[in-house]
Amino acid sequence: MESNKSLSAWQKSQQYIPGGVNSPVRNFSKVGEHPRFIDRGAGSKIYDIDGNEYIDYVASWGPLVLGHAHPDVVKAVNAAASRGTSFGAPTTLETELAEIIVNAVPSIEQVRLVNSGTEATMSAIRVARGYTGRDKIIKIDGCYHGHVDYLLAKAGSGVATFGLSDSGGVPEDFARNTLTVPFNDPETLKTTIEANADEVACLILEPIMGNMGIIPPREGYLNELREITEQHGIVLIFDEVITGFRVAYGGAQSYYGVIPDMTCLGKIIGGGLPVGAYGGKREIMQCVAPEGDVYQAGTLSGNPLAVSAGITTLKKLAEPGVYEQLESRAATLASGLAEATQKHGIDAWHSRVGSMLMLYFTSESVTDADGARTADTERFRQYFWGLLERGVSVAPSQFEAGFVSLVHSEEDINTTVQAATEVIANL
Ligand SMILES: *Cc1c(COP(=O)(O)O)cnc(C)c1O
């Protein structure tokens, strides 16, 4: 497979951009070699600048549930652009997207639009702190909430501890108020809360972990979190930047029937353009300026192009049969992959919720971040390249989810299963 043009594009981009990319995982550093530079996308396919075609399961890391360059989205963006790209004044489009979100997501009575998932989590936590007057926050080991300073912390050895940041440039003081506990472990959460009585503003988590592969919550886990946080006056924040409008129209909270106090959204609600949102109970959202004293702002927030792409995408997702189709296509893919690993005696843990799926190369069961860390990344590297050579693009990391979209045809899925089976047979 020819990739000379991508190689020279990368050599040039590295001169001007750190690592040659504007988000680290794009640079293929986890799988070696150079990234493929993309020329265009259409439906379920992407095409690189060397002319190679791939069936795409990265979906821009989640947003493209309608596939690439969906004609209705393109039309909506064009129409918005021709009327002006930004005003710094309210438009009715913003209210339209906000209304759709409020009607769809059970926990959201009011919502603020921002430009990314990172902004959404950062702002939600500021609001939770303002609302409770408390400083400490609890996050879950392995959950990703964007590149917010104090959210780049994880726990040591599965025990709740004061967070140490995983990133350079984050002062210890910034991470000091971040406590970390394991996923699917309500007991450690309880102990941690009791040890910090009346000091914890919020618990933030991905209700389905989607940044260490896919790790679903154990039965009843989210209900327990709801109870514990309620008892202690702690704001429960679901980061549904991936799962919102992905696993169900109302997100993981409607899928599992557990309603948090606040919710963060991103990815799908922008239809492939930069959007994020945070919302929740009216009483909490009334803390946000200019109603309240928690400041949060954005020059391009509620941008008409991004909001138009979002509205168009969410309207499509409200049509009947959408989530059934996503479920059935993803189920076919997942069972094809499971059959292949079983047949060829490859240790694997398969994980899927709706159209998010993951294949870990491990003999362990994966119910938290430590389980995910047992995966064999060298084996994943071989799997990744085997797929890419056969025209299937998955994320270049063992710990990033695959996404099935509405434009993946049965033929796409069958081709993918066939390719994966060949690759797995040769691992
Ligand atoms: C992608 C993601 C974010 C960050 O969103 P950006 O738009 O990349 O800033 C936050 N939370 C979760 C769960 C995500 O998957």
The ligand as an SDF file (V2000), in Angstrom:
LIG
                    3D

 15 15  0  0  0  0  0  0  0  0999 V2000
  -13.3720   13.5960   23.5180 C   0  0  0  0  0  0  0  0  0  0  0  0
  -13.7400   13.6790   24.9340 C   0  0  0  0  0  0  0  0  0  0  0  0
  -13.6020   14.8600   25.6810 C   0  0  0  0  0  0  0  0  0  0  0  0
  -12.9020   16.0700   25.1520 C   0  0  0  0  0  0  0  0  0  0  0  0
  -13.5510   16.6380   24.0690 O   0  0  0  0  0  0  0  0  0  0  0  0
  -12.7060   17.6230   23.0970 P   0  0  0  0  0  0  0  0  0  0  0  0
  -13.7410   18.1330   22.1480 O   0  0  0  0  0  0  0  0  0  0  0  0
  -11.6640   16.7560   22.4570 O   0  0  0  0  0  0  0  0  0  0  0  0
  -12.1170   18.6750   23.9480 O   0  0  0  0  0  0  0  0  0  0  0  0
  -14.1140   14.8990   26.9510 C   0  0  0  0  0  0  0  0  0  0  0  0
  -14.7140   13.8150   27.4900 N   0  0  0  0  0  0  0  0  0  0  0  0
  -14.8320   12.6520   26.8280 C   0  0  0  0  0  0  0  0  0  0  0  0
  -15.5350   11.5110   27.4580 C   0  0  0  0  0  0  0  0  0  0  0  0
  -14.3220   12.5380   25.5370 C   0  0  0  0  0  0  0  0  0  0  0  0
  -14.4000   11.3740   24.9060 O   0  0  0  0  0  0  0  0  0  0  0  0
  1  2  1  0
  2  3  1  0
  2 14  2  0
  3  4  1  0
  3 10  2  0
  4  5  1  0
  5  6  1  0
  6  7  2  0
  6  8  1  0
  6  9  1  0
 10 11  1  0
 11 12  2  0
 12 13  1  0
 12 14  1  0
 14 15  1  0
M  END
$$$$
